Amino acid sequence: MESALLIHRLHFAFTATFHYLFPQLTMGLALLIVVLKTIGLRRNDPLYHQAARFWAKIFGINFVLGVVTGIPMEFQFGTNWSIFSRFAGGVIGQTLAMEGMFAFFLESAFLGLFLYGEKRLSPKTHWLSAVAVFVGSWLSGYFIIATDAFMQHPVGYVTAADGSLQLASFWHFVLNPWAGWQYAHNMGGAAITGAFIMTSVGAFYLLSGKWTAHARIFVKAGVIAGCLFSILQIFPTGDRQGKMVTDLQPVTLAAMEGLFQGQTEAPLLIVGQPNEQQGKIDNPIAIPGVLSMLTYRRWNANVRGLDAFPKQDWPDNVPLLYYSYHIMVGLGTFFVAIMVVALLLLWRDRLFHAKWMLWILMLAAPFPYIANTAGWMTAELGRQPWLVYGLMRTEDGYSKLVSAGNSMFTLLGFMGIYVVLGILGLFLLWREIEHGPVDGHESASNLYSATLYSATEAR
């Protein structure tokens, strides 16, 4: 691989990966904040309103950092990927513009109302502002997914006389069949991140003996949402997204699963190390026939391996794709196990006193970020060697006049700035968590809150 191309890819991969640390939490929290506000409004319960207000502040910090780290990505299309921008900009420019003009402004405007308008707006209007923030954030997510879905499975376009792609059908483009299941799977991942972070903070408060009534709300809401979305992430969203890959990108499926030779009754690998040189999996532990069943719904179905495709059409880093996919799947299974056990303990009224489980919930906070990152790596590594699948190869889309040295210089600069932003973000988040959901003396607040929580639950 040419050095300039490698640096350009690393540059965008770094900025995109760092940026997505923030939107995945805001999109996940947006839904949970609406749930908390709805319960607070229906019960007229100040505890739930305080909980929603607390998480709105966490949302706000992540939102600002997401904006700051997201804007440079738009410019990178022109600076680092100018040939790709000229080729596909007539199509994907639609959704990128809509994400910025409609969804972003909807989200940011109503976030201001939600954060600062509680005393000026009626309770129902304030609740509507929370709903608008949720709609804006999830609509923003869809426009980005629709953009990526075009790169994975291009539809709704025509090729102009100059060879560039132009929009032929807006609705075919926006309602790309790839986008539907990818969006559902992506937003499920974001909801899992929000649920795990909410549960983790609640577990931290319970273990510390701080704001325990609010902490019970955090843990209860987080565990229920986390269990629901962790299951949905496997079926139907993960299953249907996998079927899309099977039908439209079979070479990607073979690389993800480490299937070097096609076979009937194809096994599902649990553990193994891909050996690309010898075309096999070393030290495999596999379940016979399961991959055939999952992909074609028949135990004896033939699944094509990498040997069925020209080597130049293989993903260019099969081992990294394989490990990314298996990390995502492994962590997804881990999430289901954690949340099912936590939900059973919650159902039996033992969760809030089970310190061992609270420790697990608190320490599990980073893992959804790892799973979401691995999932996006699977999607983007799996699309290779294409920028727009079947239409433009990655090696043809980067800016030829930007040297490897120039790109490396800006990459190092971005890394330094983003380290500072990351430290600042962690400091601001920790300050909000230390401050807690309410002002005042902690012990007095706990006594009042615990009494109110018990009375509310009794109702």
N, C-alpha and C positions, 0 to 999 in steps of 0.2 A: 504494500500500500504506500502511495506517495506520502512523504512526510507532511506536506501542506494539508492534504486531505485529512490525515489522521489528526492533526492539531485542530482543524476546523471542527471535526466531529467531537473531539474531546471538549472543545470550547463550548459548543452548544449543549452537549451532554451535561457538563458541569452546571451551566447556568439554569438549564431546565430542571435538573434534579434538585438543586438548591431551592429554586423558586417553588417547586411543588411541595416542599415541606410545609408551606404556609397555607395555600388554598385547600389542601386536603383536610386540614383542621377546621378552617372557616366553613367549608361546605358541610362538614359533619356536624359542627356545632350549630349551624343555622337551623337545621331540623330540630335538634334537641332544645334549643332556645324557644322555638315555637311551641313545643310540647310543654315546657315548663310554664310559659306564659299562659297557655290555654288552661292548664290545670289551675294556675293561680287565679285566673279570671273566673273560672267556673266555681271554684271553692271560696273565692274571696280570701285567699290565704297569702299573707305577706311573705311567708317563707319561700314560696315558689317564685314570687316576684323578685325577692332578693337573690335567689339562685339564678334566675334569668339575667338579672342585672350584672351579677358577678361574671357570668360566662360571656355576656356581651362585651365586657371590658377585655377579656381574653381574646374574643373574636376580633375586636378593634385593633389590638396590637398585631395580631397575625395578618389582618387585612392590610394594614399599612406596610408591613414588611413584604407581603405578597405583591403589592403594587410596585414598590421600589425595585424588587428583584425581577418583576415580570416585564416592565417596560423595555429593558435592554434586549430582551429576546425578540421583540418586534423589529428592532434595528438590526439584529444579527441576520435576519432574512436578507436585508439589503447589503450588508457589509461582508458577511462570510458566505452567503448562499445566493449571490446575485443572479446566477444563471438559472437556478431553480425558481427564484422569484419571478423572473421574466417568463419562464415556462409555465408555471402554475398559478401565478398571482391573479390572473383574470378569473380564477375560480375560487381559490381559498381566501382571496382578499375579501370576499363577501362576508364570510363568517367571522373572520378576524376583526373586520370593521364593526360588525353587529355586536360582537362581544364587548368591544370597547365603548361604542356609542350608546347601546341600549342596556345591556345587562350590567356593565360596570357602573354606569351612572345611576341606574335604578338601585343597585346595591349600596353604593356610597351615599346617595342622598338620603335614603331611608335609614341607613345605619346612624347618620347624624341625628335624625328624629328619634330613633329608638334610644340612643345613648343620652341625649340631652333634653328630650321632650316629654319625659314621663310626668313631670309636674305641670306641664302646660297642655298636654293632650288628655282627652278622655280615656278611660281604661280600654275601651274597645278600639279607639283610634291608635292607641299605643300598641295594642296587640296587632292591629293591621300593619303597623310599621315593621314589626317583627316578621310577619308573613311576607311583606314586600322584600325584606332583606333575604329571606330564604329563597323566594322566587328568583330574585336577581342573581344570587350566588349559584343556584342550580341551573339557571338559564345560561349563565356565563360558562359553566362547565359543559353544557351541551354544545355550545358553539365551538368550543375548543375541540371537543370530541368529534364533531362533524368535520372539522378541518383535518384531524388526524385520520378519520375514517376514509376520507377521499384519498389520502396517501396510501392507505392500506388496500382500498377497493374503489378505484375511481369510477364514478358514475355521473351522469348529468352534464357532460362536457362535449364540446366539439373541438376539433383541431383546426386552428386558423391557418391561413396561407403561409404565415411566417413560421409555422411549426409550434406555436404556443397553444396552450389550452384556454378555451373560453367557455363561459357558462352557457349551456344550452337549455337546461331545465333547473330552475332554482329549487323546486320541490323535490325533484329526484336527487339533487345534490344534498339538500338539508335532511331529507328522509332516507338517506343511504341505509340499506338494510344492515350494513356492518355497524353503523353508528348506534342503532337501538340497543343491541346487547352489550356493545362496548361501553356505552353510557351507563346502562344499568349496573354493569360490573364495576365500573370506575366509581360511581357514586356510592355503591355498597362499600367499597374500600374506604371512601372518605367518611362515611357514617361509622364504620368500625373505628377509624382513628378518633373521631369525636367521642364515641362511646368509651373507648379505652382511656382516653385522657381524662374525661369526666370521672370515670370510675377510679382512676389512679389518684386523682386529687382528693376525691372523697375518702378513699382508703387511707391516704396520708393523714387527713384530718382525724379520722377515727383512731388511727394508731397513735396520733399525737394528743388525742383528747381535746381537739380544738373544733369549735363550731360543729358539734356532733349532729345536731338536727339537720343542718344544711348538708353535712357529709352523707347522712343517710339518704337524702334525696338524690345527691349526686350518684351514689353507688347504685341505688335502686334503678334510677333512670338509665344509667350507663350499662348495667348488667342486662336489663331487658332489651334495650336497643342493640347492644353488642351481640347478644345471643341470636336475636332475630336476623340481623344483617350478616353475621358470620355463617349462618345456615344458608341464607339466600345467596351468599357469595359462592357457595359450592353448587347449589341447585336452586333456581334454574339458571342464574346469570352466568356462572362459570361454565356450566355444561353447554349452554347454547352458544357462548362465545367460542368454546372449543370446537363446536360443530361448524361454526363459520370458518374457523381456521382449517378444519379438515376439508371442507368443500372448496374453499377459495385459495388457500395457501398450503397445499399438502406437503410441500418441501419444508415449510416452517414446522409443521406438526412433526415430521420425521426427526428434525434437528432437536426440537424441544424434548422429545421422548427418547432421544439417543438411539433411534431405530436406523441403523446403517443398512440393513438388508430387509427388504419387504418380506412379509410372511403372513400366513393365515394363523388364526388364534394368537395374534400378536400379544406379547406380555406387557403388563404395566410395571415399569421399573420403580422399585421403592428406593433402592440404594445402588450406586454404581458410578464408575468414573469413565467418561467417554475417552476413548483412544482413537482419535481421528486418523492417525497415521496407519493404524492397522484395521480401521473400520469396525471396531467392536467396543463393547462395554466391558471394562475390567471389573472383576469382583461383583458381579450383578446379584441382586436379590430382587426377584420379580414374581408377579402373580400371573400365571399363564391365562391367555385369552381375554383379560380384562380390557386391554387397550382396544381390541377389536369390538368388544361390546360397547364401550363408551363412545367410540367414534361412529360405528355403523350399526349399532344395536343388534349385532349378531356375533355370537361367540367364535364362529369359524370364518368371519369376514377377513379378507386380505387387506392389510394396511401397507401402503407403499412406503418403502424406505428411501434413504438418501441415494441409494444406488439406482433408483428409477429416474433420477434427474441429472442433468449435466452439472458437473462440479462448479462451473462458473455461476450457476443459479443457486448454489447453496448459500445459506447465511454465512457471512465471512468469519464468524467466530462461534463455531458450534459448541465448544465447551462452555463458554460464558453464557450463551443462550440456554443451554441445558441446565446449568447450575442456577441461573436466575429463575427459570421456570419452577424448578424443584424447590427452591427456597420459598417462593411464593406459595406453592401448593402445601408444603410442609407447615409453614406458619399459619396458613388458613385452617388447616386441620387442628393445629395447636389452639387457635382462637376458639374454635367450636368446643373443644374439650374444656378449656378454662371457663368459658361462659356458661356451658351447660351445668357444670359442677356448681358454679356460683349461683346460677338461677335455682338449682335444687336447694342449696343452702338458704337462699332468700325465701323460697316458698315455705321452708320449714322454720323460718324465723331464727336462723342460726348464723346467718352471714355476718351480721354486724359485730358479732362476738368471736368469730372464727379468725383469730389473728394470723394463722398460717395462710388462709385464703386471702386476707387483706394484703399481706405481704406480696403474694403472687400478683394480685391485681395492681398493686402500686408499682412493682418492678416490671410489669408487662408493658408499660407505656411506650417504650421505644419501638417495640416490635411491629406495630402496624405501619410505622414509617418505613421500616425495612421491607415489609411485605409489599407495600404500594410501590416503592422504588424498584423492587425486583419485578413486579408486574409490568411496570412501564418499560423496564429494560427488556423484558420478554417480548413485548409488543414491537418495540423499535428495532431490537436486534433481529427479531424474526422477520421483519420486512426486508432486511438487507438481502441482496445487494442493491435494492431499489429505493429511490427517494419517493417516486410515485409508482406503485406496484405495476410492473409490466410496461411502463411508459418511459421512465427516466431512471437511469442508474445513479447511485450516489456519487460515483467518481466523475459523473458528467455535470453535477449540479453546483459545485462549489465555486467560489470566486477565484479565478485563475491568477488574477493580478495581485492578490493578497498573499504574501509569502508566508512560509512556515514561521519565520522569525517574527514577523509582525503579529501574526495570530498568537504566538506564544507570549509575546510581550503583553498583549491585552488580556490573555487568559490569566497570567500571573497577577496582573493588576486587579482583575475581577476577584480572584481568589483572596487577595489581601483585603479588598473592600468587603467582601461577603463574610470573611472571618469576623471583621469588626461588627457588621450588621448582626451576625449570629450571636455574638457575645452580648450586644446591646439587647437583642430580642430576648435572650434567656434571662438577662438581668431584669427587664421590665416584667416578664411573665412571673419570675420568682417574687418580685416585689408585690404583685397583685395577689399571688397565692399566700404570701406571708401576711398581707393586710387582711385577707379573709373576705367573706361575703358581706359582712356588716361591720360598722364602726362600733366603738365602745369597748368597755372592759370585757375581756374574753370570757371569764367565768360567768359573769352576770348574763352576758349574751347567750351563753350555752344553756344556762338554767331556764331562761325565758323561752329560748328556741325549742329546747327539749320538751317543755311543757306544752307549747303550742303544737309541736309536731305530733305528740301523743294524742292531743285532742283532735287534731285534724284526721289522723289515721283512724281514730275511733269512729269518726263520722262516716 
